Amino acid sequence: MLTLSRMGAVMIPPVTAFYNQPKTLAEVIDHLLYRVLDQFGIESPAAIRWNGLRTDRQHASRRRTPLEVRSYEADQSGAQPIL
């Protein structure tokens, strides 16, 4: 692989990604195929790109500390938090 890499080859290991939370084996395979197509510059309208981690608002069940709550409220109002 090192020799091929030095010659300019790109290795695309068939590693599954679970950040997109696939529900079926077909979704796992599709995601891998979208990654391969992406290496060739081929866009797929069915491909969904990852946009980062979900916000705390999407994790409503997670308990937040008082400091996190004050910080969030300050961000929303534009005011500085009072610690």
N, C-alpha and C positions, 0 to 999 in steps of 0.2 A: 504494500500500500504506500509506503514511503516513496518508493521508486516511481510509482504511478502519480503520486501527488506532486513530486518534483517535475514530472513531465507535463503537469497542468491538469491532470484528471481531478475531478471533484468526487469525493466519496459521499454517497448518500445512504447511510445505514438505515435499515427498516426499523427505526425506533418509534414505538408508539408514543403519542402525546395524549395526556389525559387532562390538560388544562382546558380543553374544549368540551370536556365532559361527554364523551361519546356514549350513546345508549345501546348501540349494536356493533357487532363486528364489522358490518358494512361501513359504518361511520368511521371506524378506525382505519380501514383500508382506504376509504375515500380520502381521508386526511393525508395519509402517506402519499397517495397519488397526486394530490394537489401540491404537496411539497416538491415532488419530482417535476411536475409541470412548471412550477415556479422557478426551478433551476434553469429551465429552458426559456424562461420569459413568456410562458404561455399563461394567460389569465383564464380563470374558470369562473363563470358567473355563480356557480354553486358553492365556491370556496368562501368560507367565512374566516376573515383574519382576526387574530387575537388582538384585543385592544387594551391589554393590561389587566391588572387585578380588579375585582369588583370593589366598589366603594363600601364604606361602613353602612351606608343606608341600605345596601343590598344584603348586608349581614345583620339584619335587625335583631336576630336572636343573640348576637354577641353582646355581652355586657361591656359597657364603656366606663372608664374611670371618670370621676368628676373633672379631672384636668382635661380629658379628651372632650367632654361635653362642653366645657367652657371654651376650649380652643375652637371647636366646631361653631359654636354660637358666635364667637368673635369673628370668625372668617365670614359668616353669613351677613353680619351687620357692618363689617368693615372696621369695627372698634378693636382696640387692643384689649386682650384678656387681662383680668385682674387676678393675680395669683395669690 
